[in-house]
Amino acid sequence: MSVSIPPEAAPAQDRQQWSGQYGFIISAIGSAVGLGNIWRFPGVAYENGGGAFMIPYLVALVTAGIPILFLDYALGHRFRGSPPLAFRRIARWAESLGWFQVMICVFIGIYYAAILAWAASYFYFSFNRKWGDDTVGFLLGEYLKTDGATGGFQALVGGVVGPLAAIWVLAIIIMALGVKKGVERTNAIAIPALVVAFGILVVRALFLPGASEGINALFQPDFAALSKPTVWVAAYAQIFFSLSIAFGIMLTYSSYRKRRSNLTSPGLVVAFANSSFEIMAGLGVFSALAFMSHEAGVPFAEYYGPDGAGGTIKGVGLSFMTFPKVINEMPGGALFGALFFGSLLLAGFTSLLSILQVISGGLQDKFDWSPAKAALVLGVPMAIVSVIGFGTKAGLPNLDTVDKYTNEVGIVFSAVVMVVLVCWVLRRDKELAWHLSTLSTFKVGWIWRCLVGVVSPLALGYILVRTVIDLMQQPYSGYSWTLLNVAGWGSVIISIVAALAFCLVKWRRDPLDFTPYPALDVEEVK
């Protein structure tokens, strides 16, 4: 396929833009570095070969993570729009994929805010260690008041509703300020603060008694694990989920970049900054966990094994059950707790803003709304649903289920459809490779096209099929088919139906009234 160079085009006068390359990079890092970097990566690495896991992890980063990140950048920048607008400009019927990505962000944003509310509460609790000695009982009983709830709609929990409402008010205000004054300025403050706070935490953890045993447990290689398909699936899943790719975020963020913008080099910075933070999180988390096993006089593998007394080592259990135990035992625990939960809050909040920007961008493009109007229209209903669904006694099981289905079914489905659509159905991969190379100092060519069009859909397709089969054969986490698992599949189905419905709504402006950014001399790119 040959690529024609369109005539010079003036950039859209009313489209928001980042202040510059630093503003984009710091915001993209803010999106990529989230809760999963702190509470998911260390546990996944430990369970899948330790140091040997870094081999499939790096392979997944190079063969799927970075290539799809570049694809998101190219789509957003070349077609200058949020997912619905960008895909609409590629093909009329492709708009539905864009709205599907928007709907995935709606579901993620609704429950993601609840986790931030918990983190905010525990930041406050850490100063007097309110959770006491029974950290599990405190979380499930006194704080979340689950009372054995298995999902659905239950009574509101005041201790959760308050901070949850505050998170939404703050998020709506920042979104209303727009990309440059709201999202970028917040990230410019939050990300350096996150690096400093978490850096102090990691350094402190490394000097705890027994810390070396945790580092050895995390990075000691088990090369036999490399022969297991599940380890490779875990590596691709971790890279995919942690980079915020293929569900609209990086596509939307790149649409706000200026005309003369280097795309691939900042992408490499974002990708490796994200991975570096994950490794740093592994060092800090496992050093702290090893301190607990050292104090108990039990080897790390036994203390945090299936039948050990240490607790879970990833997810909600790590952050809100296991880590409070560590804070109780360590010197200066109150400060350590404040740093840990403060880091969770900062990392999660910047990611929440990126999720909401996908939705806001879609509404602004479709209905010609201002950022303030879009923030209110999306924020108020989402806040209400968030409180009703996740500020109740059933908040934890509701969150656990929606997170499983939206991430491991919805996002992966979106990714597979996107790469197949762009590379095989519409055959736009060569055009996008040209766009990336024309604008960037780091060039891409047939290798990138092969990784995006062949390797990525095969790897992600396998993950999707495997996940769907597992969920169809066995209800997730033991929840009944008649309740939460039906709701989990319902979130995916609702996203599809809503995406098709949004396509029927008329655009306030002609979406095809634009010209893709033309070719530029490399010397012009800043």
N, C-alpha and C positions, 0 to 999 in steps of 0.2 A: 504494500500500500504506500502510495506517495503522500506526502504531507504538503498541502498548499499553505503558503504564508499569507494570511489575511492582511488587508490594509491597516494602516495605523488607526488605533482606536483610543478615544479619550476614556479614561477610567470613569466609572459611575460616580457622579458628583455627590450623591446622597448616601453612598455606602460607607459604613464606619470603617476605620482603619486603625491598626496598631500604630503607636508612635514611631516604631522602628523595629529593627531586627531583635534588639535586646528585649523589647516588650513582648514580641511574639515568642521568643525562646523561653523566657521566664514563665509566661502563661502556659505554654505547651508542657514545660516541665511540671508546672503546678497541676496540670491535668493528669499527666502520666504517673506522677508520684502521689499515690493515694493510700488508702487503708490496706490494700492488698500487698503493697511493698513491705509493710511492717508486720502484718499478722499472717500473711499467706506464704510468701516466698521461703522464709526460714524453715517452716514445717514441711513444705513440699520438697525442698532440697534434702532435708534430713531423711524423709521417708522414701526417697527415690535415688539412693546411692551416694548421698553426701557429696564429697568432692567430685566424684565421677559424674554427678548430675550436671556439673558445669559444662560437660562436653555436649550433651543434647541441648542444654540451655543455650549455649552459644551458637550451635547449629541452627536452632529454631530462630534465634535473633537475626541471624544473617540470611536465612532462607525464607523466612515468612514475616518476621516482625518489621524489620527495616524496609523490605520491598513493599509491603502493604501500607506502611507509614508514608512512603514516597507516593504511592498511588493516591492516598487520601489528599496529600498536599497538592498533587497535580490536578486532581479533579476540582478541588475547591478554588485553587488559584486561577486555573485556566477558564473555568466557567463562572467564576465570581458569584458564588451563591451558597446558601445552606444546602443540605442534602436534597430537599424537594426541588429547589430551583436548579441546582447543578445537574441533577439527573433529568429534569424536564428539558433542559437545554441540550442534552444528549439525544433524548428520544421522548416523545410525548408519554408513552406508556411506562417509561422508566421512572416517572415521578413517584409512583407508588412505593418503590424501594426507598426513596428519600423519606417519605412519611412513615414508613415502617421503622426506619432508624430513629426518627423523632419520637415515635411511640415507645420504642425500647427505652429511650432516655427518660420519657415520662415515668415509666414504671421504676426505673433505677433511681431517679431523683426522689420519688415518693418514699422509698424505704431507706435510701442512703442518708437522708436527713435524720432519720430516727437513730441511726448509729452515731451520728455526730451529737445528737442530744444526749445519748448515753455517755459519750466521751466527755462532753461538757460537765455532766453531773459528776463523773468520776474524777475529773480534774479538781472539782471543788471538794469531793470526798477525800482526796488524797492528802489534804493538809492535816486532817485529824484521823485518817484511816478509818472512816466511818463503817467500812464493810466488816470490821472485826476479824475474828479468826475463821469463821465459816464463810468464806468468800462465795462459794457456790450458793449456799442458802440465802445469803444477802441479795445476790443478783436476782435469783429466781423468786425469792419470797418477799423480802422487805422492799426491794427497789422495783422490779418488774411486776411483782404480785401475780405471777403466772397461775398459781393454784392449780397446776395440772392442766391448764388450758391447752387445747390441741389445735387452735386456730379459729377463724371466723370473726364475728363481731362480739366484743366483750365490753365490760365496763372500762371507762377511762381511768388511767393512772395519773394522778396529779403530778407526781414527781417526774414523770416523763413528758407530759403535755406542756409544762412550763418551758423547759429548755428547748423542746421541739418547736414551739411557737416562736421562740426567740431566734432560733436558727433560720426559720422561714422569713421572719421580718427582716433580718439582716441581709439574707440572700436577695430578697425582692428589692431592697434599697440599692444594693450594689448593681444588680441587673438593670435597674431603671436608669442608672448613671451611664450605661453604655459600655462599649468595649474598652475604650481608652481610659476614661475617667473612673470606671467601676471595676471591671475585671482585671485590667492590666495593673492598675495602681494597687489593688488588693494583693495580687500575686507578687508585685515588686516588694511588698512589705512581708508577706507571709512566707515566701520561699526562703529568703535569707534567714528569717527568724527560725524556720523549721530546721534548716541545716545547722545553725548554731545550737539550738536546743537539743536536737537529736545527736549532734556531735559530742556535746558535753555528756549526754547520757551514755553513749557508746564508750567514751574514754573512761568514765566512772565504772562501767560494767567490766571493762577489760582488766581492771585492777582488783576486782573482787576475788576472794579466795575460791579456788576451784575453777576460775573462768577458763583456763586453758583446756580443761576437759570438755567444756561445751564447744569450744572452737574445734577441737579434734573430732568431736562427735559430728559436727556439722560438715566439716570439710574432709574428713578421712574417706578416701575413695573406696567404693565397693564396685569394682569394674564389672563384676558379674551382673549387676543391675542393668548394664547397657544392653544386655540381650533380651530384656523384657520390653515388649511393646508399650506397656502401661507407663514406663518411665519416659519414653519419647513422647507419648501423648501428654503426660504431665508437663513436660518441658515446653511443648508448643502451646499448651493451654495457658501456662504461666506467662510466657512472653506476650501472648495475644491479649490476655485480659489486662496485663499491667501497663501496656503501652497506649491504651485508650484508642484502639484502631478499629476501623470498619463498622462503627455505629454512629458516625456523624461528627464526632468531636474534632478530630484533626482536620477533617474536610472543612468544617465550618470555620475553624480558627485560621486556616490558610486562605480562606476567601476574604479575610480582612487585611491581608498583606498588601503592601504597595506594589505598583507595577514592576519596578526594578527590584526584585527580591530573589536572593539566592535561596533555593528551596532545599537542595539535598544536604548541603553542609550543616545547616541548622538541624536538619532531621537526624543526622548522625550525632550531633551534640545532645539532642533530646533523648535519643535511644540509649546512648551510653551513660548519660546522667541518670536515667531511670534505673538501669542495671547496676550502676555503682551504688545508688542509694539502697537497692535491694541487698547487695552484699554487705553494706554497712549495717543495715537492719539485722541481717543474720548474725553478724559479729556481736552486736549489742544484745539482742534477744537471747541468743544461746549462752553468752557469758553470764547473763543474769540468771537464766534457768539452771546453769551448772552450779551457780552459787548455792541454790536451794538443795540440789542433790549432794553437794559437798557438806552442807550443814547437817543433812540427814544421815551422812555416812553411807550413802548408797550409790553405786555406780550410775552414771547418767543414763545409760541404756535401760537399766532396770527401773530407775525412778520415773522415767518418762516413757516406759514401755506400755504395752496394752493393759497390763495389770498393775502398773506402778501407782504411787501415791502422789506424783507430782502434778497431775492434771493434764489438760490438752495443750498442744504446742502450736496451734494455729487457729485462726478465726476468732469468733466471739469468745470461745472458751479461753484462748490464750490471753486476750486483752482484759476480759472482765472477770475471769475466775482464777487463772493461774498467776498472772502478773501481780494482782493484789497480794497474793501469798508471798511473792518475792519481796514486794515493797514492805510487808510487815516485818520481814526478817533482816533486811539489810540496813547498815548504818546510813543515816540520812535518808530514810525511806520516803519521807514526805516530799523532799525536793525531787528525788528520783521519780516518784509517782507523778508529780506535777509536770516534770519534763516529758514523761512518757505519754500521759493523756493529753498534755498540751500539743505534743507532736502529732498524735492521732487526730486531734481536732483541726490543726492547721493543714495537715496533708489531706484530710477528708474534705475540708471546706473548699479548698481550691479546686478539687476534683468535682465537687458538687456544682460550683459555678460553671465549669466547662460543660457539664451535663445539661444544665439549664440553658446555656447559651445556644445549644443545638435547637432546643424548642423555641426559644425566643427568636433566633435567626429565621427559622422556618415561618413563624407567624409574621415577622416583619416583612419578609420577602413576599409572602402570599397575599397579605392584606394591607400592605403599605402602612404598617403601624410604626409608631415611634418606639424606642427601647423601653420607655416608661410604661406605655400602654401594654406592650407585650409582656412586660414583667408582671404587671397586675393581673392581666388576663390568664397567664399561665400560673402565676405564683399563688394566688388566692385559692383556686380550686384544688391545686396540688397540695397546698398546706392543709386544707380541710380533709382531703382523702388520707393524707399522711397521718394526721392526728387520729382519725377514725379507725384506720387500719393498723397503725403501728404505735399509737399512744395508748393502747389498751392492754388488758391482761393477756391477750393473745398476740401481742406484738412480736414476740420472739419467734414462735412457729410461723406466723404469717411472713415475717421478714426472711426467715431461713428458706422457705419454699419459693417465694417470688424471686429471691436472689438466684437460686439454683436454676430456675427455668428461664429467666431473662438472660442470664449470663451464658449458660452452657447450651441453651437451645436457641434463644432469640438472637443473640449477638453472633454466634457461629453461623447460624442460618443466613444472617445478613451478610456476613463476610463471604460465604460461598457464593451466594447469589450475585454479589457485587463483582467479584473477580471473574466469574463466568460471563456475566452480562457485558462487562467492559471489554474483556479480552477475547471472548469467543463469539458472542452474539453480535455485538456492535463493532468489534474489531477496532477499538480506539487505543489499544496499547501502544502502537507505534507512534501515534500522534502525541500521546502523553509522555512517552520516553523522549521524544523530540522537544517537548515543552520543558521538561525537567533539565535536559542537557543544555538547551539554549540559555536558560536562566541561571544555571548553577555552575560552580567551579568543579564539583564532583559529578562526572558524567555517568549516565546510565545507557545501556544498550540492550542487545539481545539477551544477555545474562539476566538482567532485571526482568525483561519480558517473560523469560522462561520461568523464573522464580515466582512471579506474580500469577502467570497464566497456567502453570503446570504444577509446580511443587506446592504452592499454597493451597489451591483448591483440593488437591489430593490429601494433604495432611489435615486440613480443616474438615473436609468431607468425611474422613475416617472418624475424627473426633465427634462430629455431629451424629453420624449413624450409630456409633457405639453408644453415645449418650441416650439417644432416643430409644434404642432397643432396651437398654438397661432400665430406663424409666417406664417403659411399657410393660416390662416383665415384672418389675418390683416397684411398688410405690416408694417414692423418695423418703428416706429416713424413717420408714415405718409408719408414716402418716396414712390415713385411710384414703381410699380412692374416692369416697363420697364427699370428702371435704377439701383438704389443702391441695392434693394433687390435681383434682379437677380444677381448682382455682389456678394452679400453676400453669396447666395447659391453657386455661382460659386467658391468662395474661398474654400468651403468644397469639391466640386466636383473635382476641380483641385488638391487638396491634395490627394484625393483617386486615381485619374488617375496617378499622378506623383509617388505615392507610388508603384503602380503596375508596372510602367515603370522602376523604379530603381531596382526592383527585377530581371529584365531581364539582367541587367548589370553584367558582370562577376567580381567576387572578385579577387583582386590582390594577396591575400593570402587565403589559405584554411581556411574558418571560423570555421571548425570543428577540426582544429589542436590545441586542447587545452584540459585540464582536469579541471573540476570544482575544486575550492578550497576544500581540504579535511577537515575532522573533526580535531579539535584542542582541547587540554585540555583548560578548562576555565582559568587556571593559566597562560597560554601562552598569552592570549589576553591582549593587552595594550590599 
